[in-house]
């Protein structure tokens, strides 16, 4: 991996090489990397697939500091996950999201302006950072 590369780039490269599900060995642990949206949904939403305590407790806190907490991504208790999911469902309903189309369009236009400026000035555009900013703008609106 290049010095300025991101681990996500390497994971995507491996997904293109090995397919949407592949095994990753890190130190003495085996991870299953899943990039297929349908399989990811099934794994995260079903109680059939137990969540490894070692990994999920480390996602909650990192170096003694809160990282993801005990939320939708890290909870290992399916009943607790289900309750939290039901609370969040209205925020992702099609009716609510349709109401945000104006905000999405405004932020997309601003992103296009920034990309246009970068292209005109022949400067590098850091897409991950730009998309993160767009996401935060939409959430904050």
C-alpha positions as CSV (number, residue, x, y, z in Angstrom):
1,X,0.0,0.0,0.0
2,X,1.3,3.5,-0.9
3,X,2.2,5.8,2.0
4,X,-0.6,8.1,1.2
5,X,-3.1,5.3,0.6
6,X,-6.1,4.4,2.7
7,X,-6.9,0.9,4.0
8,X,-10.3,1.2,2.3
9,X,-8.6,1.4,-1.1
10,X,-6.8,-1.8,-0.4
11,X,-9.9,-3.5,0.8
12,X,-11.8,-2.5,-2.3
13,X,-8.9,-3.7,-4.5
14,X,-9.0,-7.1,-2.8
15,X,-12.8,-7.2,-3.3
16,X,-12.3,-6.6,-7.0
17,X,-9.6,-9.3,-7.1
18,X,-11.1,-12.0,-4.8
19,X,-14.8,-11.2,-5.0
20,X,-17.4,-9.7,-2.7
21,X,-16.6,-12.0,0.2
22,X,-13.1,-12.8,1.2
23,X,-11.1,-13.8,4.2
24,X,-8.6,-11.5,5.9
25,X,-6.0,-12.7,8.4
26,X,-4.7,-10.0,10.8
27,X,-2.2,-11.1,13.4
28,X,-4.0,-14.1,15.0
29,X,-7.5,-13.2,13.9
30,X,-9.5,-14.1,10.9
31,X,-12.0,-11.6,9.5
32,X,-14.5,-12.1,6.8
33,X,-14.8,-9.1,4.5
34,X,-18.2,-8.7,2.9
35,X,-18.7,-6.0,0.2
36,X,-22.0,-7.3,-1.2
37,X,-24.8,-5.0,0.0
38,X,-27.4,-7.8,0.2
39,X,-25.1,-10.1,2.2
40,X,-24.1,-7.2,4.5
41,X,-27.7,-6.5,5.2
42,X,-28.5,-10.1,5.9
43,X,-25.5,-10.4,8.3
44,X,-26.2,-7.2,10.2
45,X,-30.0,-7.6,10.4
46,X,-30.2,-11.3,11.3
47,X,-29.7,-12.9,14.6
48,X,-28.4,-16.1,12.8
49,X,-24.9,-14.6,12.6
50,X,-23.3,-14.1,16.1
51,X,-21.1,-11.0,16.4
52,X,-17.6,-11.7,17.8
53,X,-17.2,-10.2,21.2
54,X,-13.5,-9.4,20.8
55,X,-14.2,-7.3,17.7
56,X,-17.4,-5.6,18.7
57,X,-16.3,-4.6,22.2
58,X,-13.2,-3.0,20.6
59,X,-15.4,-1.1,18.2
60,X,-17.3,0.4,21.2
61,X,-14.2,1.9,22.6
62,X,-10.7,2.4,21.3
63,X,-7.8,3.1,23.6
64,X,-10.2,3.7,26.4
65,X,-12.1,6.3,24.4
66,X,-15.7,6.0,23.0
67,X,-15.5,5.1,19.4
68,X,-18.9,3.8,18.1
69,X,-20.5,3.2,21.5
70,X,-23.2,0.6,21.9
71,X,-25.4,1.4,18.9
72,X,-26.7,-0.2,15.7
73,X,-23.2,-1.1,14.4
74,X,-21.8,-2.6,17.6
75,X,-24.5,-4.1,19.7
76,X,-24.4,-7.8,20.0
77,X,-27.9,-8.2,21.5
78,X,-30.4,-8.7,18.6
79,X,-33.3,-7.5,20.7
80,X,-31.5,-4.3,21.6
81,X,-30.5,-3.8,18.0
82,X,-34.1,-4.3,16.9
83,X,-35.3,-1.6,19.3
84,X,-32.7,0.8,18.2
85,X,-33.4,0.1,14.5
86,X,-37.2,0.8,15.1
87,X,-36.3,4.2,16.6
88,X,-34.2,5.1,13.6
89,X,-36.5,3.8,10.9
90,X,-38.5,7.1,10.5
91,X,-35.4,9.0,9.6
92,X,-34.9,6.7,6.6
93,X,-38.5,6.5,5.4
94,X,-39.0,7.4,1.7
95,X,-41.4,10.2,2.7
96,X,-38.8,11.8,5.0
97,X,-36.0,11.3,2.5
98,X,-38.1,12.9,-0.3
99,X,-38.4,16.0,1.8
100,X,-34.6,16.2,1.8
101,X,-34.2,16.2,-2.0
102,X,-33.8,20.0,-2.0
103,X,-31.0,19.8,0.5
104,X,-29.4,16.9,-1.4
105,X,-29.5,19.0,-4.6
106,X,-28.1,22.1,-2.9
107,X,-25.2,20.2,-1.4
108,X,-24.5,18.3,-4.7
109,X,-24.4,21.7,-6.5
110,X,-21.9,23.0,-4.0
111,X,-19.8,19.8,-4.4
112,X,-19.8,20.2,-8.2
113,X,-18.7,23.9,-7.8
114,X,-15.7,22.7,-5.6
115,X,-14.9,20.0,-8.1
116,X,-15.1,22.4,-10.9
117,X,-12.7,24.8,-9.1
118,X,-10.3,22.0,-8.4
119,X,-10.4,21.0,-12.1
120,X,-9.9,24.6,-13.3
121,X,-6.9,25.0,-11.0
122,X,-5.6,21.5,-11.8
123,X,-5.5,20.6,-8.1
124,X,-6.2,17.3,-6.5
125,X,-9.6,16.7,-5.1
126,X,-9.8,14.6,-1.9
127,X,-13.1,12.8,-2.6
128,X,-13.4,11.1,0.7
129,X,-13.1,14.4,2.6
130,X,-15.5,16.1,0.2
131,X,-18.1,13.4,0.5
132,X,-17.7,13.4,4.3
133,X,-18.4,17.2,4.3
134,X,-21.5,16.8,2.0
135,X,-22.8,14.1,4.4
136,X,-22.3,16.2,7.4
137,X,-23.9,19.2,5.7
138,X,-27.0,17.1,4.9
139,X,-27.2,15.7,8.4
140,X,-26.8,19.1,10.0
141,X,-29.5,20.6,7.8
